[in-house]
Amino acid sequence: MRITVRIFSMIGLGIHLLFIMLLGAASGLSDTSSQASQGTLVLLASPFIYFGFCLVSSFGHWRSLSLLIGGLIAHLCIIPFLVRLFHDGVPFFGIPIVVMALCWGGTYYESIAKHDA
C-alpha cells in the first residue's frame, strides 16, 4: 500500500504543478489584474501540502500517533480545496483525492498492524 501512496502522491503533485503552471500562463493572457487573494493562494497550496505529506509519510517510519496527527492535519487542509471543486461544479477532480485518502488510510492501518505485531 505504501508504494501505491507514493505513486499517487507523485502523480498528484505533478498534475497539480501542471495545473498551477497552466493557471499562470492563462493569467498572463487575460486583460484583468492578476492579483490573487490570500485565500486563493492558500487554496491552491493545499494540494501541495496534502500530496507532499502523503509522499513523505509513505517513506518514513513514523510512530503511529505522529502519523495519525499529521494525517489528520493534512486531510483537514485538503477539505477547502474539495469544497471549492464541488462549488465550482467539477467534483470529478476530487475523486483522485478521495482515492488517495483511502489509500493513505490503508497505509496507516498497515503501519499500526506492523507496529502492534
N, C-alpha and C positions, 0 to 999 in steps of 0.2 A: 504494500500500500504506500510505503514511503516513496518508492520510485514513481508511482502514479502521481503523487502530490508534487514531486519535483518536476515532472514533465508538465503537468497542468500549470504549475506556478510559472515556469519559464515561458510557456506559451501565453499565459495571461499577461505577464509583464511585457512580452514582445508585442502582442496585439494592442495593449494599452499605449505603449510607446508609439506605435504606428498611428494610433488614433490621435494622440496629442500632436504629433508632427503634422498630420492632416489638418487638424484644427488650426494649428499655427499658420500653415500655408493658406488656408481658407480665410483666416482673419486678415492676412496681408492683401488679399484680393478685394476686400469689401471697402466701401467708402465711409463706413461708420467708424467711430472711435473704437480702438482695440483695448480699452481699459477694462480689466477684469476685476470683479469684486473679490474680496477676501473669501467669501462663501464659495464662489465658483472655483477658486484655486484650491481650497480645501477639498471640495467635492471631487475635483479632477485628480487630486493627490491620493485620495482614499484607496483606489485600487492598487497603487504602488505600495502603500503601506500593507494592505491585505496580502497581496501576492508575494511581496517581499518577506513578510513574516512567515507565510506558509512555506516558502522556499528555505529560509534559514532554519525553521523548526524541523524540516524534514531531514536536514543534515546532522543536526546536533543531537547530543544525548542529554536532553533536558530532564530535570526532575519533574515528576508528574504535576505538582502544584504550580510550579512556574510555567509549565507548558499550558496548563489549564487557564491560568490568569492571562497570559499573553494571548492565547487563542480567543478568549472571551473579548478582550480589548480589540483585537484585530477584526473579529466578526462584528462587533458593535460599530467599528469605524466604517465598514462597508455598507451598513444599512442605509445611510442617507443617499449613497450612490444608487442603490437598488430602488429606493423610493422615487428618486428622480427619474430613473429609467421607466418605471411604471407610470409616473405622472406625465412624462413626455410621450407615452404611447409606444415604447419599444421594449416591452417586457422580455422578449426573447433574447435580448442581450444579457439579461440577468441569469439565464439558465446555466451558462458555464460557471458562474459564481456559486450558484446553489449546488451544482455537482461538485465543485471544488470544496465547498463546506462539508458535504457528506464524506468526501474522500479524506479530508483532514480529520473529521470526527473518527473515521475508521483508523487512521494513523494514531490518534490519541488513544483509542481503545486498545490497539496493539501495544502501545507503549506501556499502558497500565498493566496489561496482561503479562508482558515480559518482565516488568518490574516486580509484580506480585509472585511470579514463578520462582 
